[in-house]
C-alpha cells in the first residue's frame, strides 16, 4: 500500500479498522455510564428539572402576592389615614375623644335582637 512491508506498518494498517470500531464502542460505554450514573445521570437531571419547575411556580405565586401587597399599600397611601386607621382597628385603640363601637363581633345575640 505505502510501499513498506515491515510489521509495524502492517499492524497500523490492519489495526486501523479495529481502532476505528473501538473508539465508538468506548464512547458508547462512556455515554451509558454517564446516563445511568446515580449522581450525575439522567435521574438526577430529571429530578433537578422538576425542582426547577417547582421553584418557578413558587416564584410566580410570590410575585402575585407581592403585587397584591403593593396594591394594598397603594390603597393605604391613597386613603390618607387608612394606615393609621387599620393599625388602630387591629390593636383596638382609639384616639383621645373617640368612642370605639364594635358591631357583630363574637356571634352572641341578645334576647331582643335575634
C-alpha positions in Angstrom: 0.0 0.0 0.0 2.5 2.5 1.1 5.5 0.5 -0.2 6.6 -0.7 3.2 6.4 -4.3 4.3 7.5 -4.1 7.9 5.4 -5.5 10.7 4.9 -2.1 12.3 3.3 -0.6 9.2 1.1 -3.7 8.6 0.0 -3.5 12.3 -1.0 0.1 11.8 -3.0 -0.5 8.6 -4.7 -3.7 9.9 -5.3 -2.3 13.4 -6.8 0.9 12.0 -10.1 -0.7 11.2 -10.2 -2.3 14.6 -9.2 1.0 16.2 -12.0 2.8 14.4 -14.5 0.4 15.8 -13.1 0.5 19.3 -13.4 4.3 19.6 -17.2 4.4 19.1 -17.6 1.4 21.4 -15.7 3.2 24.1 -17.7 6.4 23.5 -20.9 4.4 23.7 -19.9 2.8 27.0 -18.9 6.2 28.4 -22.3 7.7 27.4 -24.1 4.8 29.0 -22.1 5.2 32.2 -22.8 8.9 32.4 -26.5 8.4 31.5 -27.2 5.9 34.3 -24.9 7.4 36.9 -26.7 7.9 40.2 -25.1 11.2 41.0 -24.8 12.8 37.6 -27.0 10.8 35.2 -30.5 11.2 33.8 -32.4 10.6 37.0 -30.7 13.4 39.0 -31.1 15.7 35.9 -34.9 14.9 35.7 -35.2 15.5 39.5 -33.4 18.9 39.2 -35.7 19.9 36.3 -38.8 19.1 38.5 -37.3 21.1 41.3 -36.6 24.0 39.0 -40.2 23.9 37.7 -41.5 23.9 41.3 -39.2 26.9 42.1 -40.6 28.8 39.1 -44.2 28.0 40.3 -43.3 29.3 43.8 -41.7 32.4 42.3 -44.8 33.2 40.3 -47.0 32.8 43.3 -44.8 35.1 45.4 -44.8 37.7 42.6 -48.6 37.6 42.6 -48.5 38.0 46.4 -46.1 40.9 46.1 -48.3 42.6 43.5 -51.3 42.2 45.8 -49.5 43.7 48.8 -48.3 46.6 46.6 -51.9 47.3 45.6 -52.9 47.2 49.2 -50.1 49.6 50.1 -51.1 51.9 47.3 -54.7 52.0 48.6 -53.5 52.7 52.1 -51.4 55.6 50.8 -54.3 57.0 48.7 -56.8 56.9 51.6 -54.6 59.1 53.8 -55.3 58.0 57.3 -56.1 54.5 56.2 -52.9 53.1 57.6 -53.4 54.6 61.0 -57.0 53.5 61.0 -56.0 49.9 60.1 -53.4 49.8 62.8 -55.9 51.2 65.4 -58.5 48.7 64.4 -56.1 45.8 64.6 -54.8 46.9 68.0 -58.3 48.1 69.2 -57.1 51.5 70.0 -58.9 54.8 69.8 -57.7 58.4 69.7 -58.5 60.7 72.7 -62.1 61.8 72.5 -63.1 58.9 70.2 -65.5 56.1 71.1 -65.0 52.5 69.9 -68.1 50.8 68.6 -68.0 47.1 67.7 -70.6 45.6 65.5 -71.3 41.9 65.4 -68.1 40.6 66.9 -68.4 37.4 68.8 -71.6 35.9 67.4 -73.6 36.2 70.7 -77.0 37.7 70.1 -79.1 39.4 72.7 -82.6 38.3 73.6 -84.1 41.4 72.0 -82.2 41.1 68.7 -82.4 37.6 67.1 
